[in-house]
Amino acid sequence: MFISTEEEQISLEVVSQLCSNPESLDGFPKSTPPLAVYMDVNVVPEHEKEALQRTIMNLEGDIEELRSELRSLDEKRREALNKILDLKGSIRVFCRIRPFQSTDLRRTREPISAGSDKIVVRSAGIRKEYDFDKVFTQETSQEDVFVEVEPIIRSALDGHNVCILAYGQTGTGKTFTMEGTNDQLGIVPRALEELFRQASQDSSASFNFSMSMLEVYMGSLKDLLAPKPAARAYETFSKCNLNIQTDPSGAVEIEKLTDVPVSDFNQANRWYTRGKRARSTSWTNVNESSSRSHCLTRITIGRSWGPAKGKTEVSKLWMVDLGGSERLLKTGATGQTLEEGKAINLSLSALGDVIAALKRKLRHIPYRNSKLTQILRDSLGDGSKALMLVHISPCEEDVGETTCSLNFAKRVRAIVSNRELPEELQNLREKRMSELHEEMREAEEKCQKVRNKLQKAEFLLHENNKLFSTTYRVLEHPEEMPVTHIEDLKEVTATPRTVDKAVRKNISCSLPRFMTSTVASRQRRSAADVEINGSARISRSGPRSSIQFTGSQSLSYSDAHFKVILRNSNMKSRLGEQKNLLTESSDCNGLESRSSSIPQYKKGTSSYLNLRVTKPHHRRRMSNLI
Ligand SMILES: Nc1ncnc2c1ncn2[C@@H]1O[C@H](COP(=O)(O)OP(=O)(O)OP(=O)(O)O)[C@@H](O)[C@H]1O
């Protein structure tokens, strides 16, 4: 700490030395051996600084270890989840039955009966059974549906391409399942929320998200998040006919498709609402129902992990509300409606072919047969996960459509159901499944424990770093000094002007004329004072370091010892003993350059020198002054 007067800045180090050795004031400096003056002074002893540095280093080491432990646990959890999903099948098919509605013709006999993974249809004396990975009955809530969907969303965060498709006859609840309503949110908004929630909890990786929405209508692609003029009018549709590109690695990109970065759920949800609005208004010239097209929402997930988050990978989560499947003969569609129906049926049939080929592990997968399958190519193939939700109506009059949808599901499922496996294999599969679930649960539990430890260690590191920087940086940058220091400094610097003007006047008078302050120097000084006071105000509102200086460690100009020193220096000035030294140091250049011309015994030890030298980095604990 140093003290600033009108004409001199006096190191408190000198004050400290002098106060602890009052005799040195007499005949100073020639009558006493040179005092040891520490030019590089710190408020806190060096060993405390080192201890704090050691603590910080240890904490940094701990954090690195915890992070790597978290990474390997997360890797275990990912592997287990992946195996579970693979065992369950990388393409899974669920069925959801829409509840009866007031507009439905209710018959006493209901053609559909449901089990947890089975649907039975009875119609015209024929009974047909369909197996599913999961069946959602009319009572199933949106939340219960999402619980089953959630693991596949986690899998998208883990780096897999994922595709969730809602399939079914018009009016069976595809949009209800995907979008939902304001009070019964569907899969898309829930998935967006879940992605951001899980990403924020995953400290083993960092994530960034972007979002696109497009519509496939009669084989053409339309960007739903494009700037408004391009999205509004039907005439501009052709301009929105985007091209699908596939690179040699098989990754699909849609040329010029708007891809907006989204940083939180609210932002993503706003874009989603905008895309839905664009979908519902964009085709009003062409058709009245949005079910004439497929609506695709894509979330691109960038994941960085590993040491220094150096590894990155990108995955895609597609959520698709497919166009309604129709039996064209039954609806008696003609003209444009007939063409739309044909286009939808063709693309749905192409989708069925692709999924069935993938299920059967065929060598040729017919992706090229429709725009829809070209777009989803890299999210339906190897290493990706797909979930199809087939929607059916509970009504008797829709039983034909229902059977078509269930047959489609049977085809894409294309696996031997668990019940059809030999008992031994069934048991093995079940056993492996429960082992994997246990592995995953354990890994998740451990992850949580490590995460808690990591949080604590990071908090401690932050606090120690704060302590270090407030303590040691302040020593070098007094303007950043915590409030108690500032108060001390203010007391020391302000008091002379208000309390001890006479002392300053004496000092000033004792100096040769060329050493006294000019108008400009006074202006500079008052500007600096304003800065110090300003800093003090700012610092007061900021957090305080846990290392605080006590009142006893401050020194003011009203301090008796200090006045003695000032008087003494004043007296010596009057005697002209300082003249040479003061002249030498008055250029305010570095001490090094001056010291060469100073006799050895005065180098770094002369209190005279210190009385004159301004060394803003110098601070000294004041407790030994008292
Ligand atoms: N599980 C459900 N619970 C409550 N209401 C539902 C459910 N499924 C569908 N509905 C209601 O049924 C009606 C038709 O649903 P929706 O529009 O989602 O069908 P869709 O298959 O998307 O039709 P389209 O193919 O024409 O787009 C809506 O009013 C919707 O709210």
PDBQT file of the ligand as one rigid body, heavy atoms in Angstrom, charges set to zero:
ROOT
HETATM    1  N1  LIG A 701     -55.094 -39.185 -27.950  1.00  0.00    +0.000 N 
HETATM    2  C1  LIG A 701     -55.960 -38.182 -28.154  1.00  0.00    +0.000 A 
HETATM    3  N2  LIG A 701     -56.567 -37.605 -27.107  1.00  0.00    +0.000 NA
HETATM    4  C2  LIG A 701     -57.421 -36.593 -27.296  1.00  0.00    +0.000 A 
HETATM    5  N3  LIG A 701     -57.741 -36.092 -28.500  1.00  0.00    +0.000 NA
HETATM    6  C3  LIG A 701     -57.171 -36.613 -29.577  1.00  0.00    +0.000 A 
HETATM    7  C4  LIG A 701     -56.249 -37.692 -29.464  1.00  0.00    +0.000 A 
HETATM    8  N4  LIG A 701     -55.849 -38.033 -30.708  1.00  0.00    +0.000 NA
HETATM    9  C5  LIG A 701     -56.482 -37.190 -31.535  1.00  0.00    +0.000 A 
HETATM   10  N5  LIG A 701     -57.272 -36.355 -30.881  1.00  0.00    +0.000 N 
HETATM   11  C6  LIG A 701     -58.128 -35.323 -31.466  1.00  0.00    +0.000 C 
HETATM   12  O1  LIG A 701     -58.581 -35.847 -32.698  1.00  0.00    +0.000 OA
HETATM   13  C7  LIG A 701     -58.629 -34.824 -33.685  1.00  0.00    +0.000 C 
HETATM   14  C8  LIG A 701     -57.814 -35.238 -34.893  1.00  0.00    +0.000 C 
HETATM   15  O2  LIG A 701     -56.509 -35.356 -34.505  1.00  0.00    +0.000 OA
HETATM   16  P1  LIG A 701     -55.278 -34.868 -35.407  1.00  0.00    +0.000 P 
HETATM   17  O3  LIG A 701     -55.603 -33.600 -36.129  1.00  0.00    +0.000 OA
HETATM   18  O4  LIG A 701     -54.118 -34.883 -34.560  1.00  0.00    +0.000 OA
HETATM   19  O5  LIG A 701     -55.228 -36.025 -36.443  1.00  0.00    +0.000 OA
HETATM   20  P2  LIG A 701     -54.209 -36.187 -37.638  1.00  0.00    +0.000 P 
HETATM   21  O6  LIG A 701     -54.009 -37.628 -37.792  1.00  0.00    +0.000 OA
HETATM   22  O7  LIG A 701     -53.052 -35.348 -37.464  1.00  0.00    +0.000 OA
HETATM   23  O8  LIG A 701     -55.032 -35.616 -38.834  1.00  0.00    +0.000 OA
HETATM   24  P3  LIG A 701     -54.463 -35.065 -40.218  1.00  0.00    +0.000 P 
HETATM   25  O9  LIG A 701     -53.905 -36.246 -40.903  1.00  0.00    +0.000 OA
HETATM   26  O10 LIG A 701     -55.677 -34.542 -40.900  1.00  0.00    +0.000 OA
HETATM   27  O11 LIG A 701     -53.481 -34.044 -39.898  1.00  0.00    +0.000 OA
HETATM   28  C9  LIG A 701     -58.111 -33.561 -33.041  1.00  0.00    +0.000 C 
HETATM   29  O12 LIG A 701     -59.210 -32.799 -32.605  1.00  0.00    +0.000 OA
HETATM   30  C10 LIG A 701     -57.360 -34.074 -31.850  1.00  0.00    +0.000 C 
HETATM   31  O13 LIG A 701     -57.367 -33.141 -30.809  1.00  0.00    +0.000 OA
ENDROOT
TORSDOF 0
